[in-house]
Amino acid sequence: MISKFERTVAWRYLRSKKAEGFVSVIAGFSFAGIMLGVATLIIVMSVMNGFREELFSRILGMGGHMNAYSHVGALTDYVTLGDAIKSVRGVEMVTPVIEGQTLLSYHSAASGVMVRGISQADFANRDILFDGIKRGELENFRDFKIAIGTVLANKLHIDIGDKITLTSPVLKSTPFGTVPTQRSFEVAMIFDVEMYEYNSGFVFMPLPAAQKFFQLKNGVSSIEIFLNEPDRIDEIRSAIEIELNGRAGIYDWRDMNKSFFNALEVERNVMFLILSMIIIVAAFNIISSMIMLVKDKGHDIAIMRTMGATRGNMMRIFMLTGASIGFIGTIMGAIIGVSFALNIERVRAVIEGLTGASLWDAEIRFLSEIPALLDINEVISVILMAFLLSVFATIYPAWRAARLDPVEALRYE
């Protein structure tokens, strides 16, 4: 238990005095280092968490947790297979889709795009797509009317009602020989799913139109499977494979994006280790400032010892002095870090307005804005780590203060 005497002395040592100016400067650097280290660590980890969560939710929202595919050719009995998959507990929704690469042409401009055939009902059932409709009406998503992303529309100057031409690599025979399939489509909707890759390179087409365009007759490319219990993915996948009994193959999002999400996780861990070094360096500054403080206060320590203060008192006084620097710095850093993380987009807008530089390029980083997701457990872990490092940094200087011999300290006074 820390006594009032120990708190009073520790507080007096924390206050800056002219005679101890250099010690106070080092202590100030220690405080600033811990504050900036904690704030930076919380901000960066929140952005990394948000980036991963946004990518995860959007990729799964667009492509499902699992896919069923045909071992040879297209899936022609997708209705029967879909009913069998839906009977498995944990499956929320199944969506038959057709996917293929095409060339989109409009006037003299052209762009390679990924076409996805999907029914109007399934389009409406996907929140990320339905909520992302910016122009046009879902009721118009039928026949040979399509939906394109905002980036693609802006790049090629396409608007609702415009007719574009899609050229497929699927060949068809004509009196003039074999030529690629080409057809005109009307733009019925423009969407924004807040992910650059989809907004710039994906076109959604009604399923019957896609079947005709890609010459799949009554078949589809695959069946996308959405789960209401993603944590049970291995168990549900095994149950689906048993239900299908070899009629179709199964792969999940981990098979498609394993290396990508592993890279994000490795980057997250490395960033945590690197930024933790800031706090460790600040802790070493605390050691330096406390050792200098002990040396400067040798006369005071000797007097307090001769008046009855114990070695334990000295230990606690100097540990409290150093730990207070770390504690205040940690709390201030946590407040700054959490505030920045919760208002990251406003901060970005202010900085871009002041500097005129672009801090977040959606084309490079996939997402249209900086994501941030605060993990309260992670914030607590950072705070505890910084505070414990601050406490450990005070042990050696406090031990030296406790071991100081009063006679030696007063001999040359």
C-alpha positions as CSV (number, residue, x, y, z in Angstrom):
1,M,0.0,0.0,0.0
2,I,1.3,3.4,-1.0
3,S,1.3,5.9,1.9
4,K,0.5,9.6,1.7
5,F,4.1,10.4,2.4
6,E,5.3,8.4,-0.6
7,R,2.6,10.0,-2.9
8,T,3.6,13.5,-1.7
9,V,7.3,13.0,-2.3
10,A,6.7,11.3,-5.7
11,W,4.4,14.2,-6.8
12,R,7.1,16.8,-5.8
13,Y,9.7,15.0,-7.8
14,L,7.4,15.0,-10.8
15,R,7.1,18.8,-10.8
16,S,9.6,20.6,-12.9
17,K,12.3,22.8,-11.2
18,K,15.0,24.9,-12.7
19,A,17.7,22.9,-11.0
20,E,16.4,19.6,-12.4
21,G,15.6,21.0,-15.9
22,F,17.5,18.4,-17.8
23,V,15.9,15.6,-15.9
24,S,12.5,17.1,-16.6
25,V,13.2,17.3,-20.3
26,I,14.1,13.6,-20.5
27,A,10.9,12.8,-18.4
28,G,8.9,15.0,-20.9
29,F,10.4,13.0,-23.8
30,S,9.4,9.8,-22.0
31,F,5.9,11.0,-21.6
32,A,5.6,12.1,-25.2
33,G,7.1,8.9,-26.5
34,I,4.6,6.7,-24.6
35,M,1.7,8.9,-25.5
36,L,2.5,8.9,-29.2
37,G,3.4,5.2,-29.1
38,V,0.1,4.2,-27.6
39,A,-1.9,6.5,-29.8
40,T,-0.2,5.4,-33.0
41,L,-0.5,1.7,-32.0
42,I,-4.3,2.1,-31.4
43,I,-4.9,4.0,-34.6
44,V,-2.9,1.7,-36.8
45,M,-4.3,-1.5,-35.3
46,S,-7.9,-0.1,-35.6
47,V,-7.3,0.7,-39.3
48,M,-5.8,-2.7,-39.9
49,N,-8.8,-4.3,-38.2
50,G,-11.2,-2.2,-40.1
51,F,-9.5,-2.9,-43.4
52,R,-9.7,-6.6,-42.8
53,E,-13.3,-6.5,-41.6
54,E,-14.4,-4.4,-44.6
55,L,-12.7,-6.5,-47.2
56,F,-13.9,-9.7,-45.5
57,S,-17.6,-8.5,-45.3
58,R,-17.6,-7.2,-48.9
59,I,-15.9,-10.1,-50.4
60,L,-18.2,-12.6,-48.7
61,G,-21.2,-10.3,-49.3
62,M,-20.4,-10.5,-53.0
63,G,-19.2,-14.1,-53.4
64,G,-20.6,-16.1,-50.5
65,H,-19.0,-18.2,-47.8
66,M,-18.8,-21.3,-50.1
67,N,-19.4,-22.2,-53.7
68,A,-20.6,-25.4,-55.3
69,Y,-19.3,-26.1,-58.9
70,S,-19.5,-28.7,-61.5
71,H,-16.5,-31.0,-62.1
72,V,-17.2,-30.9,-65.8
73,G,-19.0,-28.1,-67.7
74,A,-21.9,-26.1,-66.2
75,L,-24.3,-27.0,-63.4
76,T,-27.5,-27.9,-65.1
77,D,-29.4,-29.4,-62.1
78,Y,-28.7,-26.3,-60.0
79,V,-32.3,-26.1,-58.7
80,T,-32.1,-29.6,-57.2
81,L,-28.6,-29.1,-55.9
82,G,-29.7,-25.8,-54.3
83,D,-32.6,-27.4,-52.5
84,A,-30.2,-30.1,-51.2
85,I,-27.8,-27.5,-49.9
86,K,-30.5,-25.4,-48.3
87,S,-31.6,-28.5,-46.3
88,V,-28.3,-28.4,-44.4
89,R,-28.5,-26.7,-41.0
90,G,-26.6,-23.4,-40.9
91,V,-27.1,-22.5,-44.6
92,E,-28.9,-19.2,-44.9
93,M,-29.2,-18.7,-48.7
94,V,-28.1,-20.2,-52.0
95,T,-27.7,-18.2,-55.2
96,P,-27.1,-19.7,-58.6
97,V,-24.7,-17.4,-60.6
98,I,-23.1,-17.2,-64.0
99,E,-19.7,-15.6,-64.2
100,G,-17.5,-14.7,-67.1
101,Q,-15.1,-12.1,-68.5
102,T,-16.2,-9.8,-71.3
103,L,-15.3,-6.6,-73.1
104,L,-17.7,-3.7,-72.5
105,S,-17.8,-1.1,-75.3
106,Y,-19.5,2.3,-75.3
107,H,-19.1,4.6,-78.2
108,S,-15.3,4.7,-78.7
109,A,-14.4,3.6,-75.2
110,A,-13.9,0.0,-74.0
111,S,-13.1,-1.8,-70.7
112,G,-12.7,-5.4,-69.6
113,V,-15.3,-6.4,-67.0
114,M,-16.5,-9.4,-65.1
115,V,-20.1,-10.2,-65.8
116,R,-22.1,-11.9,-63.1
117,G,-25.6,-13.3,-63.9
118,I,-27.9,-13.3,-61.0
119,S,-31.7,-13.3,-60.5
120,Q,-33.6,-10.2,-59.6
121,A,-34.7,-11.8,-56.3
122,D,-31.2,-12.8,-55.3
123,F,-30.0,-9.3,-56.2
124,A,-32.5,-7.9,-53.8
125,N,-31.6,-10.4,-51.0
126,R,-28.0,-9.2,-51.0
127,D,-27.9,-6.2,-48.7
128,I,-24.5,-5.0,-50.0
129,L,-26.0,-4.8,-53.6
130,F,-29.5,-3.7,-52.8
131,D,-28.3,-1.0,-50.4
132,G,-25.7,0.1,-52.9
133,I,-28.2,1.0,-55.7
134,K,-27.5,4.7,-56.4
135,R,-29.5,5.2,-59.6
136,G,-32.2,3.2,-61.3
137,E,-34.8,0.8,-59.9
138,L,-34.5,-2.8,-59.1
139,E,-37.7,-3.6,-61.0
140,N,-35.9,-2.6,-64.2
141,F,-33.3,-5.3,-63.6
142,R,-34.8,-7.8,-66.1
143,D,-34.6,-9.0,-69.7
144,F,-31.4,-7.5,-71.2
145,K,-31.0,-4.7,-68.8
146,I,-27.9,-4.6,-66.6
147,A,-26.3,-3.0,-63.5
148,I,-22.9,-1.4,-63.5
149,G,-20.7,0.2,-60.9
150,T,-20.3,4.0,-60.3
151,V,-16.6,4.0,-61.2
152,L,-17.2,2.3,-64.5
153,A,-20.1,4.5,-65.3
154,N,-18.1,7.7,-64.5
155,K,-15.0,6.5,-66.4
156,L,-17.0,5.7,-69.6
157,H,-19.6,8.5,-69.1
158,I,-22.5,6.0,-69.0
159,D,-25.9,6.9,-67.5
160,I,-29.2,5.1,-66.9
161,G,-30.9,4.2,-70.2
162,D,-27.6,4.1,-72.2
163,K,-27.0,1.1,-74.4
164,I,-23.6,-0.7,-74.1
165,T,-22.1,-3.6,-76.0
166,L,-20.7,-6.7,-74.4
167,T,-18.4,-9.0,-76.3
168,S,-17.9,-12.5,-74.9
169,P,-15.0,-14.9,-75.6
170,V,-17.6,-17.6,-76.2
171,L,-17.7,-18.2,-79.9
172,K,-20.7,-18.8,-82.1
173,S,-21.0,-20.0,-85.7
174,T,-22.2,-17.6,-88.4
175,P,-22.3,-17.7,-92.3
176,F,-19.1,-15.6,-92.1
177,G,-17.3,-18.0,-89.8
178,T,-16.8,-18.3,-86.0
179,V,-17.0,-15.0,-84.2
180,P,-17.2,-14.0,-80.5
181,T,-20.7,-13.5,-79.0
182,Q,-21.7,-9.8,-79.0
183,R,-24.9,-8.2,-77.7
184,S,-26.3,-4.8,-76.8
185,F,-27.6,-4.2,-73.2
186,E,-29.4,-1.3,-71.6
187,V,-28.1,0.1,-68.3
188,A,-30.9,-0.1,-65.8
189,M,-29.0,0.5,-62.5
190,I,-25.8,2.0,-61.2
191,F,-24.5,0.7,-57.9
192,D,-21.8,1.6,-55.4
193,V,-20.7,-1.1,-53.0
194,E,-17.8,1.1,-51.6
195,M,-15.2,-1.2,-53.0
196,Y,-13.2,0.0,-56.0
197,E,-12.6,-3.4,-57.6
198,Y,-16.4,-4.1,-57.9
199,N,-17.4,-0.6,-58.7
200,S,-15.0,-0.4,-61.6
201,G,-14.9,-4.0,-63.0
202,F,-18.2,-5.8,-62.4
203,V,-21.4,-5.9,-64.4
204,F,-24.5,-7.6,-63.1
205,M,-26.9,-9.2,-65.5
206,P,-30.3,-11.0,-65.1
207,L,-29.7,-14.7,-64.9
208,P,-31.8,-15.7,-68.0
209,A,-30.0,-13.1,-70.1
210,A,-26.6,-14.3,-68.9
211,Q,-27.6,-17.9,-69.8
212,K,-28.3,-16.8,-73.3
213,F,-25.3,-14.5,-73.6
214,F,-22.8,-17.2,-72.4
215,Q,-24.7,-20.0,-74.2
216,L,-25.3,-22.1,-71.1
217,K,-28.9,-22.9,-71.9
218,N,-30.3,-24.0,-68.5
219,G,-27.0,-24.2,-66.7
220,V,-25.1,-21.9,-64.3
221,S,-21.4,-21.5,-63.4
222,S,-21.7,-22.2,-59.7
223,I,-24.0,-21.9,-56.7
224,E,-22.9,-19.4,-54.0
225,I,-23.7,-20.5,-50.5
226,F,-24.3,-18.0,-47.6
227,L,-24.1,-19.2,-44.0
228,N,-25.8,-17.8,-40.9
229,E,-23.2,-19.4,-38.7
230,P,-19.8,-18.7,-40.4
231,D,-17.8,-20.0,-37.5
232,R,-19.1,-23.5,-38.2
233,I,-17.9,-23.4,-41.8
234,D,-15.9,-26.6,-41.6
235,E,-18.8,-28.5,-40.1
236,I,-21.3,-27.1,-42.6
237,R,-19.0,-27.8,-45.5
238,S,-18.7,-31.4,-44.5
239,A,-22.4,-31.7,-44.2
240,I,-23.0,-30.2,-47.6
241,E,-20.4,-32.5,-49.2
242,I,-22.2,-35.5,-47.7
243,E,-25.6,-34.1,-49.0
244,L,-24.3,-33.6,-52.5
245,N,-22.6,-37.0,-52.6
246,G,-20.1,-36.0,-55.4
247,R,-22.7,-34.4,-57.7
248,A,-20.7,-31.1,-57.3
249,G,-17.5,-29.9,-55.8
250,I,-17.2,-27.4,-52.9
251,Y,-14.7,-24.7,-52.1
252,D,-15.0,-21.9,-49.5
253,W,-13.7,-18.4,-49.1
254,R,-10.5,-19.5,-47.5
255,D,-9.6,-21.5,-50.6
256,M,-10.1,-18.4,-52.8
257,N,-8.6,-15.8,-50.5
258,K,-6.3,-17.7,-48.1
259,S,-3.0,-16.1,-49.2
260,F,-4.6,-12.6,-49.2
261,F,-6.0,-12.8,-45.7
262,N,-2.9,-14.5,-44.4
263,A,-0.8,-11.6,-45.8
264,L,-3.1,-9.2,-44.0
265,E,-2.7,-11.1,-40.7
266,V,1.1,-11.2,-41.0
267,E,1.2,-7.5,-41.8
268,R,-1.0,-6.7,-38.8
269,N,1.2,-8.7,-36.5
270,V,4.4,-7.1,-37.9
271,M,3.0,-3.6,-37.6
272,F,2.1,-4.3,-33.9
273,L,5.6,-5.4,-33.2
274,I,7.2,-2.5,-35.0
275,L,5.0,0.1,-33.4
276,S,5.5,-1.5,-29.9
277,M,9.2,-0.5,-30.2
278,I,8.1,3.2,-29.8
279,I,6.7,2.4,-26.4
280,I,9.8,0.3,-25.5
281,V,12.1,3.2,-26.5
282,A,10.0,5.5,-24.3
283,A,10.3,3.1,-21.4
284,F,14.1,3.2,-21.8
285,N,13.9,7.0,-21.5
286,I,12.0,6.6,-18.2
287,I,14.9,4.5,-17.0
288,S,17.4,7.2,-18.0
289,S,15.4,10.0,-16.4
290,M,14.8,8.0,-13.2
291,I,18.5,7.1,-12.8
292,M,19.4,10.8,-13.2
293,L,16.7,11.8,-10.8
294,V,18.0,9.3,-8.2
295,K,21.5,10.7,-8.6
296,D,20.3,14.3,-8.3
297,K,18.2,13.5,-5.2
298,G,20.9,11.5,-3.4
299,H,21.0,14.2,-0.6
300,D,17.2,14.1,-0.2
301,I,17.2,10.3,-0.1
302,A,19.9,10.3,2.6
303,I,18.0,12.8,4.8
304,M,14.8,10.8,4.5
305,R,16.6,7.6,5.4
306,T,18.1,9.1,8.5
307,M,14.7,10.4,9.5
308,G,13.3,6.9,9.4
309,A,12.2,6.2,5.9
310,T,12.8,2.6,4.9
311,R,14.3,1.2,1.7
312,G,10.7,0.1,0.8
313,N,9.6,3.7,1.0
314,M,12.4,4.7,-1.4
315,M,11.5,1.9,-3.8
316,R,7.8,2.9,-3.9
317,I,8.5,6.7,-4.2
318,F,10.7,6.3,-7.3
319,M,8.6,3.6,-8.8
320,L,5.5,5.8,-8.3
321,T,7.3,8.7,-9.9
322,G,8.4,6.8,-13.0
323,A,5.1,4.9,-13.3
324,S,3.1,8.1,-13.1
325,I,4.9,9.4,-16.3
326,G,4.0,6.1,-18.0
327,F,0.4,6.0,-16.7
328,I,-0.4,9.6,-17.7
329,G,1.2,9.2,-21.0
330,T,-0.7,5.9,-21.6
331,I,-4.1,7.4,-20.7
332,M,-3.5,10.5,-22.9
333,G,-2.3,8.3,-25.8
334,A,-5.3,6.1,-25.4
335,I,-7.7,9.1,-25.6
336,I,-5.9,10.5,-28.6
337,G,-5.8,7.1,-30.4
338,V,-9.4,6.3,-29.8
339,S,-10.5,9.8,-30.8
340,F,-8.6,9.6,-34.0
341,A,-9.8,6.0,-34.8
342,L,-13.5,7.0,-34.3
343,N,-13.1,10.1,-36.5
344,I,-10.5,8.8,-39.0
345,E,-12.4,10.0,-42.1
346,R,-12.9,13.5,-40.7
347,V,-9.2,13.7,-39.8
348,R,-8.3,12.5,-43.4
349,A,-10.6,15.2,-44.9
350,V,-9.0,17.9,-42.8
351,I,-5.4,16.9,-43.6
352,E,-6.2,16.6,-47.3
353,G,-7.9,20.0,-47.2
354,L,-4.8,21.6,-45.6
355,T,-2.1,19.8,-47.7
356,G,-4.0,19.3,-50.9
357,A,-2.5,15.8,-51.1
358,S,-4.5,12.5,-51.4
359,L,-4.0,10.3,-48.4
360,W,-6.3,7.5,-49.5
361,D,-6.4,6.3,-53.1
362,A,-9.4,3.9,-53.5
363,E,-7.9,2.5,-56.8
364,I,-4.9,1.2,-54.9
365,R,-6.5,0.2,-51.6
366,F,-9.7,-1.3,-52.9
367,L,-12.0,0.5,-50.4
368,S,-13.5,4.0,-51.0
369,E,-12.7,5.3,-47.5
370,I,-10.4,4.6,-44.6
371,P,-12.0,1.9,-42.4
372,A,-11.4,1.7,-38.7
373,L,-12.7,-0.8,-36.2
374,L,-11.9,-0.4,-32.5
375,D,-11.4,-3.6,-30.7
376,I,-11.9,-2.8,-27.0
377,N,-9.8,-5.9,-25.9
378,E,-7.0,-4.7,-28.2
379,V,-7.1,-1.2,-26.7
380,I,-7.0,-2.6,-23.2
381,S,-4.0,-4.8,-24.2
382,V,-2.1,-1.8,-25.5
383,I,-2.8,0.2,-22.4
384,L,-1.7,-2.7,-20.1
385,M,1.4,-3.3,-22.1
386,A,2.4,0.4,-22.0
387,F,1.7,0.7,-18.3
388,L,3.6,-2.5,-17.4
389,L,6.6,-1.5,-19.4
390,S,6.6,1.8,-17.6
391,V,6.4,0.1,-14.2
392,F,9.2,-2.4,-15.1
393,A,11.4,0.5,-16.3
394,T,11.3,2.0,-12.8
395,I,12.4,-1.1,-10.9
396,Y,16.2,-0.7,-11.4
397,P,16.4,3.1,-10.7
398,A,14.1,2.6,-7.6
399,W,16.3,-0.3,-6.4
400,R,19.4,2.0,-6.7
401,A,17.6,4.6,-4.7
402,A,16.7,2.1,-2.0
403,R,20.3,0.7,-1.9
404,L,21.8,4.2,-1.5
405,D,23.9,4.5,1.7
406,P,22.9,7.6,3.7
407,V,26.4,8.0,5.2
408,E,28.1,8.0,1.7
409,A,25.5,10.3,0.3
410,L,26.0,12.9,3.1
411,R,29.7,12.5,3.5
412,Y,30.6,15.2,0.9
413,E,27.7,17.5,1.5
